[in-house]
Amino acid sequence: MPRLRRITPRENSLLDADVHSEGFKQAREARRGALVEDYIELIADLIEDGHEARQVDIAARLGVAQPTVAKMLARLVTEGLVTRKPYRGVFLTDAGQKVAHETRERHQVVEAFLISLGVSVETARMDAEGLEHHVSAETLAAFRRAMTNIRRN
């Protein structure tokens, strides 16, 4: 049986409260934005695949009820990210297309980084779906550098 490592007291004391709270603030903001980004990314995918994103398709792919989708779509309209046309689908505004592009790019970098570490393609795809919303630009740049170094070696 493996031996458990003994937990020792921290070498450093707690960070200043303002500095410490910044990490939690960033995590809360990422969680709030994650749902919006998931919807926008899915709408972009549906449009590219079939030229239209319908509420029923969004609900099926996200595994949620149509009233849940309707509520989020109303929010996305208010935020200027999508437009809706009666008896038609949902369409991205220029701002929505920008969010979709940025989200996809983060997803692709995170997924490629995980694969470069030896994570299976399927697991990397699923894990990247959650991680993409929480990584900073600095972390994405580090992922890119690390993948470049892995390719060189």
DOTORKE-969034 format. One record per residue (C-alpha): x, y, z; residue number from 0; residue in three letters. Coordinates in Angstrom, 3 decimals. Last residue first. Layout:
DOTORKE-969034
(node (X,Y,Z),NUM,'ala') ...
END
This chain:
DOTORKE-969034
(node (11.775,17.745,-28.682),152,'asn') (node (10.592,20.537,-30.965),151,'arg') (node (6.948,19.434,-30.808),150,'arg') (node (7.015,19.456,-26.997),149,'ile') (node (8.510,22.957,-26.993),148,'asn') (node (5.763,24.263,-29.286),147,'thr') (node (3.156,22.589,-27.077),146,'met') (node (4.651,24.273,-24.006),145,'ala') (node (4.667,27.653,-25.698),144,'arg') (node (0.992,27.297,-26.689),143,'arg') (node (-0.007,26.216,-23.175),142,'phe') (node (1.938,29.178,-21.734),141,'ala') (node (0.058,31.540,-24.059),140,'ala') (node (-3.219,29.992,-22.939),139,'leu') (node (-2.184,30.504,-19.303),138,'thr') (node (-1.425,34.187,-19.894),137,'glu') (node (-4.718,34.683,-21.749),136,'ala') (node (-6.463,33.286,-18.713),135,'ser') (node (-8.006,29.853,-18.415),134,'val') (node (-11.408,29.384,-16.801),133,'his') (node (-13.868,29.142,-19.671),132,'his') (node (-11.805,26.687,-21.709),131,'glu') (node (-11.522,24.366,-18.700),130,'leu') (node (-15.066,23.047,-18.903),129,'gly') (node (-15.296,21.999,-22.535),128,'glu') (node (-11.552,21.267,-22.502),127,'ala') (node (-12.265,18.338,-20.187),126,'asp') (node (-14.716,16.778,-22.649),125,'met') (node (-12.456,17.181,-25.682),124,'arg') (node (-9.376,16.053,-23.749),123,'ala') (node (-11.252,12.958,-22.546),122,'thr') (node (-12.219,12.003,-26.104),121,'glu') (node (-8.762,12.707,-27.552),120,'val') (node (-7.015,10.723,-24.834),119,'ser') (node (-4.737,12.675,-22.492),118,'val') (node (-1.069,12.255,-23.416),117,'gly') (node (0.227,15.685,-22.414),116,'leu') (node (0.006,16.854,-26.044),115,'ser') (node (-3.672,15.820,-25.969),114,'ile') (node (-4.243,18.136,-23.002),113,'leu') (node (-2.528,20.998,-24.836),112,'phe') (node (-4.559,20.381,-28.000),111,'ala') (node (-7.802,20.500,-26.012),110,'glu') (node (-6.801,23.689,-24.190),109,'val') (node (-5.758,25.375,-27.441),108,'val') (node (-8.885,24.286,-29.299),107,'gln') (node (-11.205,25.392,-26.492),106,'his') (node (-9.540,28.793,-26.228),105,'arg') (node (-9.918,29.278,-29.994),104,'glu') (node (-13.517,28.133,-29.926),103,'arg') (node (-14.354,30.590,-27.155),102,'thr') (node (-12.677,33.495,-28.958),101,'glu') (node (-14.483,32.716,-32.232),100,'his') (node (-17.870,32.275,-30.546),99,'ala') (node (-17.459,35.535,-28.591),98,'val') (node (-16.573,37.386,-31.812),97,'lys') (node (-19.543,35.845,-33.618),96,'gln') (node (-21.811,37.000,-30.801),95,'gly') (node (-20.508,40.573,-31.104),94,'ala') (node (-21.124,40.492,-34.865),93,'asp') (node (-24.639,39.245,-34.121),92,'thr') (node (-25.281,35.529,-34.019),91,'leu') (node (-28.486,34.084,-35.444),90,'phe') (node (-31.299,32.126,-33.813),89,'val') (node (-33.744,30.177,-35.876),88,'gly') (node (-36.824,30.798,-37.922),87,'arg') (node (-40.534,30.930,-37.214),86,'tyr') (node (-40.083,34.472,-35.870),85,'pro') (node (-36.499,35.715,-36.259),84,'lys') (node (-34.151,35.856,-33.328),83,'arg') (node (-30.995,37.908,-32.928),82,'thr') (node (-27.954,36.956,-30.910),81,'val') (node (-25.132,38.534,-28.892),80,'leu') (node (-26.698,41.911,-28.107),79,'gly') (node (-26.862,41.368,-24.356),78,'glu') (node (-30.663,41.614,-24.475),77,'thr') (node (-30.758,39.026,-27.270),76,'val') (node (-28.490,36.738,-25.225),75,'leu') (node (-30.783,37.111,-22.206),74,'arg') (node (-33.853,36.231,-24.280),73,'ala') (node (-31.922,33.251,-25.648),72,'leu') (node (-31.187,32.142,-22.089),71,'met') (node (-34.878,32.180,-21.137),70,'lys') (node (-35.887,30.369,-24.325),69,'ala') (node (-33.212,27.733,-23.715),68,'val') (node (-34.559,27.017,-20.233),67,'thr') (node (-38.107,26.908,-21.655),66,'pro') (node (-36.839,24.344,-24.209),65,'gln') (node (-35.681,21.929,-21.508),64,'ala') (node (-31.998,21.073,-21.138),63,'val') (node (-29.689,18.426,-22.560),62,'gly') (node (-27.374,20.945,-24.209),61,'leu') (node (-27.695,19.293,-27.623),60,'arg') (node (-31.451,18.733,-27.345),59,'ala') (node (-32.176,22.244,-26.045),58,'ala') (node (-30.087,23.869,-28.797),57,'ile') (node (-31.837,21.768,-31.428),56,'asp') (node (-35.308,22.741,-30.153),55,'val') (node (-34.342,26.420,-30.050),54,'gln') (node (-33.254,26.344,-33.677),53,'arg') (node (-29.797,27.221,-34.954),52,'ala') (node (-29.712,27.642,-38.717),51,'glu') (node (-27.217,27.247,-41.553),50,'his') (node (-27.004,23.488,-41.027),49,'gly') (node (-23.476,22.765,-39.815),48,'asp') (node (-22.136,26.307,-39.644),47,'glu') (node (-25.305,27.581,-37.980),46,'ile') (node (-25.323,24.686,-35.526),45,'leu') (node (-21.674,25.258,-34.609),44,'asp') (node (-22.211,29.013,-34.111),43,'ala') (node (-25.250,28.333,-31.927),42,'ile') (node (-23.196,25.835,-29.910),41,'leu') (node (-20.405,28.357,-29.336),40,'glu') (node (-22.890,31.036,-28.293),39,'ile') (node (-24.703,28.720,-25.895),38,'tyr') (node (-21.492,27.467,-24.300),37,'asp') (node (-20.128,31.025,-24.076),36,'glu') (node (-23.236,32.229,-22.241),35,'val') (node (-23.008,29.292,-19.851),34,'leu') (node (-19.311,29.854,-19.206),33,'ala') (node (-19.648,33.593,-18.568),32,'gly') (node (-21.110,33.232,-15.087),31,'arg') (node (-18.629,30.478,-14.202),30,'arg') (node (-15.714,32.597,-15.482),29,'ala') (node (-16.878,35.579,-13.413),28,'glu') (node (-17.041,33.421,-10.283),27,'arg') (node (-13.543,32.030,-10.945),26,'ala') (node (-12.118,35.526,-11.483),25,'gln') (node (-13.648,36.716,-8.203),24,'lys') (node (-12.215,33.713,-6.365),23,'phe') (node (-8.750,34.511,-7.650),22,'gly') (node (-9.146,38.205,-6.760),21,'glu') (node (-10.210,37.308,-3.199),20,'ser') (node (-6.679,36.270,-2.275),19,'his') (node (-5.160,39.536,-3.480),18,'val') (node (-7.668,41.589,-1.500),17,'asp') (node (-7.327,39.326,1.553),16,'ala') (node (-3.510,39.520,1.583),15,'asp') (node (-2.133,36.073,0.934),14,'leu') (node (-2.147,33.425,3.615),13,'leu') (node (1.148,32.574,5.254),12,'ser') (node (3.975,30.957,3.378),11,'asn') (node (5.760,27.705,4.190),10,'glu') (node (2.472,26.043,4.863),9,'arg') (node (2.333,23.552,7.696),8,'pro') (node (3.113,19.977,6.756),7,'thr') (node (0.814,17.288,5.424),6,'ile') (node (2.433,13.873,5.636),5,'arg') (node (2.582,12.036,2.352),4,'arg') (node (0.627,8.835,2.333),3,'leu') (node (2.575,5.592,1.878),2,'arg') (node (1.446,3.396,-0.925),1,'pro') (node (0.000,0.000,0.000),0,'met') 
END
